[in-house]
Amino acid sequence: MTDADDGADGPTTYGGLSPVDALALVGNETRAGILFALSNARESEGDPPVLSFSELRERVAPDVPSSQFNYHLQELVGQYVERRDGGTPTGDVATLHDDHGAGYALRSEGTFLTRLVRAGTYTGPRTRGPIDLGVDCYHCGDSLALEYANWIAEVQCDGCEHVYDHNLTPPGVLADDPAVTVAQVAEFNRAHRLAFARGSCPLCGHRVTASFVDPATTSYPRPDHREVLVHRGCEGCGHLDYLTVGELLLVDPAVVSFCWTHGEDVTTARIWDLAFAMTDDAVTVRGRDPWRVALSLDRDGDRLEAVLDDDVTVVERTRR
């Protein structure tokens, strides 16, 4: 362990280990097998199952000597696994062949780790598309299509090359039916992006930063189609995203209420179907140093205007 990884000076997991040491613990076939045996036993229902020493060994490595298996098991206890006596968690180190009322279950850290790996596990083709979304490009009128590859779901117009969505998306969204794939991607990406809009990292839960950025400074193609973007960055895990002002305000109660009053449910609509979220047609940049940005929605002679300041905070709401 390097000085930078020393828990006294750097970040540690809830188990008290540095992130590097925590990952190193599972760099062994037997230990990884123990974690996934406990995870697979739970499936998707009920409390974390408690398996005895002999049950674990039988499921993971019956040919490994008891002493060796016990060594690997105890290395996981306290970080990813907890030992339970009669259903009660305990920090005591187990003795060999501890089948007398004792068992093992995943700690929350172990559950999160195994779920993350399982989320990336998929049997079948890992690419989809292009799948027509039944939506015309808001800039050139060509059809928008969804393509999926390498954990990225992208919605793009081939006509003008405008990218409407480019999001880290696990392969669990994929289905044999293209319509189901589209629906799953739409729901997952909505949850992901709206978590960012609310200021919470969808991966680690850490508070995220917010700032307005000039589209020309990003890697998105066709920056000329955008007035401004909202950068959301997580200092916890490094995850980041760029939102339109419309996407950011999909969590604003005034915007939700205004749209609902005019027959538009923005809480269930696919984001791609919402012109004010996909384009900057309703956005006006009033200042750049400091930033001051307005979103104006017009429906049936009714208008809602929301103004955001340099901190990407709504400071005015006007309805007339």
Helices and strands as residue ranges (DSSP letters): G 3-5, H 19-24, H 29-42, H 53-60, H 66-76, E 81-85, E 88-90, E 102-106, H 108-119, E 128-136, E 143-149, E 152-157, E 163-168, G 171-173, H 178-197, E 208-213, G 215-217, G 223-225, E 229-234, E 240-243, H 245-248, G 249-251, H 253-261, G 271-273, H 275-278, E 283-288, E 291-299, E 302-308, E 314-319
